[in-house]
Amino acid sequence: MQKALSHPRRTSSRWSAAALLSAGLCALTLVLQPAQAQAARELPDFTELVERTAPAVVNIRTAERVRRAGPGATPEMDEQMLEFLRRFGIPLPNQRNPRGGGGGEDDDAPQRRGVGSGFILSADGYVMTNAHVVDGAEEVWVTLTDKREFKAKLIGTDARTDVAVVKIEAAGLPAVKIGDVGRLKVGEWVLAIGSPFGFDSTVTAGIVSAKARDTGDFLPFIQTDVAINPGNSGGPLLNMRGEVVGINSQIYSRSGGFMGISFAIPIDEAVRVSDQLRASGRVIRGRIGVEPVDVTKDVAEAIGLGKPAGALVRRLVEDSPAEKAGLEGGDVITKFDGKTVDRATDLRRIVAATKPGSKVTMQVFRRGAHKDLSITVAELEDDNPRRPAEPAAKPTPTLGLSVVDLSEAQKRELKLRGGVRVEAVEGAAARAGLREGDLILSVDNNEVANAKQFQTMIAKLEKAKLINMLVRRGNAVNFILVRPGR
């Protein structure tokens, strides 16, 4: 009988243990729930930020005139892939007319070329984007989040920093707030809004991976892990206060897609560039005419500098401000205009930011001792002579050519006495095979000195006469025959 009663006691004991375990789990759940809720509250919520800032982000699409393709042309490529190839310097194949035409007036019709992003700087319609987004465009269109679309005027571009400014005729627009890049910290949450692959108002988030990342001569980039793809270019990088701290510009990729490393132009640098573009359509920088390199640890020890710092002068440009100031090859520039130079890139940026014509003091380390030299900064020649707001030459109506002068530096580099560069081509000239970037050296056996003379020569030619032009493309020279009005 006792044996029969022992089983219920064991069962009752198991029930008691189960009840205790259940109660304990409930208590543990009650303890964990506030902690989980607290953790959830600490995760960033971007919803309010996006609602507040997205209206100031725009979609930018560009168009250029279709040019008749030459031999070996390839079918039309996807515009996003073209934008990616252009951005990373990969040569573009010739394209066929996307409508399949082989000639006639349709060859000159504007066609959609690429898309990108941008953001509104001011309520009166100034928009900032990347220079590579609008590079070579004949038409630029800006679409707002409310679906209004405007044809934009290109105010100016700066290829060295990849910054461009366009203007739309509108008022009362929502503008972004500019943030303080100096307050930005590694590990801080940041947000990107743009049009990757043409998908408007796409939001991605991540953190700041590094600051002052050296990937170019004139800009220390912000590195992030925010997902950036072709089409995001030119869009804003925002902090958690909804302020723009950078312009999304580049990605590191082996496949063409996002791989976790993106670069943004610091907004303080971009604003300085945009102010000059809005004022004059171009950016003025200083130069002294040296080729600097970093000082290695071994070199620093060997010359008695102590630590690897400064910019080692590897080469001097003949008749440059540096040569006139007495700078010598092998000198190490340690300070420029009172600013410390730690690396070669520091020197480039400090000199570029110095107003041309300024007379400043430069400290150099030479043969075991420091020495001060006085130097007058010259102007760095513009590597993008095109000023969209003030074109150098109007297209010739009979040929469809727009040309610009070559700078003195370009003539020296190319070993030319004269000539003009083709800035835009359409109509008869395009059908004859001329391309943007070609150099026209002579017209009907007469040397071309500059754009003004070229226009005069063309105006005097017989309208129906076949024109021969000596054209340089790369290192090759050839005659191209153009028949006006055809």
Long-range contacts (C-beta under 8 A, 24 or more apart in sequence): 44-189, 44-205, 44-240, 46-191, 46-203, 46-205, 49-191, 49-238, 49-240, 49-242, 50-191, 50-193, 50-203, 52-242, 53-176, 53-193, 53-236, 53-238, 53-242, 54-145, 54-193, 54-201, 54-203, 55-144, 55-145, 55-146, 55-174, 56-119, 56-120, 56-173, 56-174, 56-175, 56-176, 56-236, 57-117, 57-118, 57-119, 57-120, 57-145, 57-176, 57-193, 57-194, 57-201, 57-235, 57-236, 58-117, 58-118, 58-119, 58-120, 58-127, 58-142, 58-143, 58-144, 58-145, 59-115, 59-116, 59-117, 59-118, 59-142, 59-143, 59-195, 59-200, 60-115, 60-116, 60-117, 60-118, 60-127, 60-129, 60-133, 60-134, 60-140, 60-141, 60-142, 60-143, 60-152, 60-166, 60-195, 60-234, 61-112, 61-113, 61-114, 61-115, 61-116, 61-140, 61-141, 61-143, 62-112, 62-113, 62-114, 62-115, 62-116, 62-133, 62-134, 62-137, 62-139, 62-140, 62-141, 63-110, 63-111, 63-112, 63-113, 63-137, 63-138, 63-139, 63-141, 64-110, 64-111, 64-113, 64-136, 64-137, 64-138, 64-139, 65-108, 65-109, 65-110, 65-111, 65-138, 65-426, 65-430, 66-95, 66-97, 66-98, 66-106, 66-107, 66-108, 66-109, 66-110, 66-111, 67-107, 67-425, 67-426, 67-430, 67-435, 68-97, 68-102, 68-103, 68-107, 68-430, 68-431, 69-94, 69-95, 69-96, 69-97, 70-94, 70-433, 79-112, 79-113, 79-114, 79-115, 80-114, 80-115, 80-197, 80-198, 80-230, 80-231, 81-230, 81-256, 82-113, 82-114, 83-114, 83-115, 83-116, 83-132, 83-133, 83-230, 83-231, 83-233, 84-230, 84-256, 86-114, 86-132, 86-135, 87-132, 87-230, 87-233, 87-250, 103-431, 107-430, 107-431, 108-400, 108-426, 108-427, 108-430, 110-138, 110-139, 113-137, 115-195, 115-198, 115-231, 116-194, 116-195, 116-231, 116-232, 116-233, 116-234, 116-235, 117-193, 117-194, 117-195, 117-231, 117-232, 117-233, 117-234, 117-235, 117-248, 118-142, 118-166, 118-234, 118-235, 119-176, 119-234, 119-235, 119-236, 119-244, 120-173, 120-174, 120-175, 120-176, 121-165, 121-175, 121-176, 121-274, 122-173, 122-175, 123-171, 123-172, 123-173, 123-174, 123-175, 124-170, 124-171, 124-173, 125-150, 125-167, 125-168, 125-169, 125-170, 125-171, 125-173, 126-155, 126-165, 126-166, 126-167, 126-274, 126-278, 127-152, 127-165, 127-166, 127-167, 127-168, 128-163, 128-164, 128-165, 128-234, 128-247, 128-270, 128-274, 129-164, 129-165, 129-166, 129-233, 129-234, 129-247, 130-162, 130-163, 130-164, 130-233, 130-234, 130-247, 130-249, 131-157, 131-158, 131-159, 131-161, 131-162, 131-163, 131-164, 132-159, 132-162, 132-233, 133-164, 133-233, 133-234, 134-164, 134-166, 135-159, 136-436, 138-424, 140-166, 142-166, 142-168, 143-200, 144-173, 145-200, 145-201, 153-388, 153-389, 154-388, 154-389, 155-277, 155-278, 155-281, 155-388, 155-389, 156-276, 156-277, 156-278, 156-280, 156-281, 156-282, 156-283, 156-387, 156-388, 156-389, 157-277, 157-384, 157-386, 157-388, 158-273, 158-276, 158-277, 158-282, 158-283, 158-384, 159-383, 159-384, 160-216, 160-217, 160-218, 160-283, 160-285, 160-383, 161-218, 161-219, 161-265, 161-269, 161-270, 161-273, 161-283, 162-247, 162-249, 162-250, 162-265, 163-247, 163-265, 163-270, 163-273, 163-274, 163-277, 164-234, 164-277, 165-274, 165-277, 165-278, 176-236, 176-243, 176-244, 177-241, 177-242, 177-243, 177-244, 178-243, 178-244, 178-267, 178-271, 179-238, 179-239, 179-241, 179-243, 179-244, 179-245, 179-267, 180-243, 180-245, 180-268, 181-222, 181-245, 181-246, 181-266, 181-267, 181-268, 182-268, 184-208, 184-211, 184-222, 184-239, 184-245, 186-210, 186-211, 188-239, 188-240, 189-239, 189-240, 190-224, 190-226, 190-237, 190-238, 190-239, 190-240, 190-245, 191-226, 191-237, 191-238, 191-239, 191-240, 192-224, 192-226, 192-227, 192-228, 192-232, 192-235, 192-236, 192-237, 192-238, 192-248, 192-262, 193-235, 193-236, 193-238, 194-228, 194-231, 194-232, 194-233, 194-234, 194-235, 194-236, 194-248, 195-231, 195-232, 195-235, 196-227, 196-228, 196-229, 196-230, 196-231, 196-232, 197-229, 197-230, 197-231, 198-231, 199-231, 202-232, 204-228, 206-262, 209-261, 213-263, 214-343, 214-345, 215-250, 215-263, 217-345, 217-348, 217-349, 218-285, 218-348, 218-349, 218-352, 219-265, 219-266, 219-269, 219-349, 220-266, 220-345, 220-349, 221-249, 221-250, 221-263, 221-264, 221-265, 221-266, 222-246, 222-263, 222-264, 222-265, 222-266, 223-261, 223-262, 223-263, 224-262, 224-263, 224-264, 225-260, 225-261, 225-262, 226-262, 227-258, 227-262, 228-258, 228-262, 229-257, 229-258, 230-256, 237-264, 237-267, 246-270, 281-387, 281-388, 281-389, 281-390, 282-382, 282-384, 282-387, 283-382, 284-355, 284-356, 284-379, 284-380, 285-351, 285-352, 285-353, 285-356, 285-379, 285-380, 286-351, 286-352, 286-353, 286-354, 286-355, 286-356, 286-358, 286-377, 286-378, 286-379, 286-380, 287-320, 287-321, 287-351, 287-352, 287-356, 287-377, 287-378, 287-379, 287-380, 287-381, 288-320, 288-321, 288-322, 288-325, 288-327, 288-351, 288-362, 288-375, 288-377, 288-378, 289-316, 289-317, 289-320, 289-321, 289-322, 289-323, 289-378, 290-315, 290-316, 290-317, 290-320, 290-322, 290-327, 290-333, 290-347, 291-315, 291-316, 291-317, 292-333, 292-344, 292-347, 292-348, 293-344, 294-343, 294-344, 295-332, 303-332, 303-365, 303-368, 304-368, 305-332, 305-365, 309-334, 309-341, 309-342, 309-343, 310-334, 310-341, 310-342, 310-365, 311-341, 311-343, 311-344, 311-346, 311-347, 312-344, 320-378, 321-375, 321-376, 321-377, 321-378, 322-375, 324-375, 324-376, 325-362, 325-373, 325-374, 325-375, 325-376, 326-373, 327-362, 327-364, 327-373, 327-375, 328-366, 330-366, 331-364, 331-365, 331-366, 332-364, 332-365, 332-366, 333-362, 333-363, 333-364, 334-363, 334-364, 334-365, 334-370, 335-361, 335-362, 335-363, 336-360, 336-362, 336-363, 337-361, 337-362, 351-377, 352-380, 356-380, 381-407, 381-408, 381-409, 382-407, 386-423, 391-423, 392-423, 392-451, 393-423, 393-451, 393-452, 393-454, 393-455, 394-455, 395-424, 395-426, 396-455, 396-458, 396-459, 398-428, 398-458, 398-463, 398-484, 398-485, 399-427, 399-428, 399-429, 399-458, 399-467, 399-482, 399-484, 400-425, 400-426, 400-427, 400-428, 400-429, 400-430, 401-425, 401-429, 401-434, 401-458, 403-440, 403-451, 403-454, 404-451, 405-450, 405-451, 406-439, 414-439, 414-472, 416-441, 416-472, 417-447, 417-449, 418-447, 418-448, 418-449, 418-450, 419-448, 419-472, 420-448, 420-450, 420-451, 420-454, 428-482, 428-483, 428-484, 428-485, 428-486, 429-482, 431-486, 432-480, 432-481, 432-482, 432-483, 433-480, 434-469, 434-471, 434-480, 434-482, 435-473, 437-473, 438-471, 438-472, 438-473, 439-471, 439-472, 439-473, 440-469, 440-470, 440-471, 441-470, 441-471, 441-472, 441-477, 442-469, 442-470, 443-467, 443-468, 443-469, 444-468
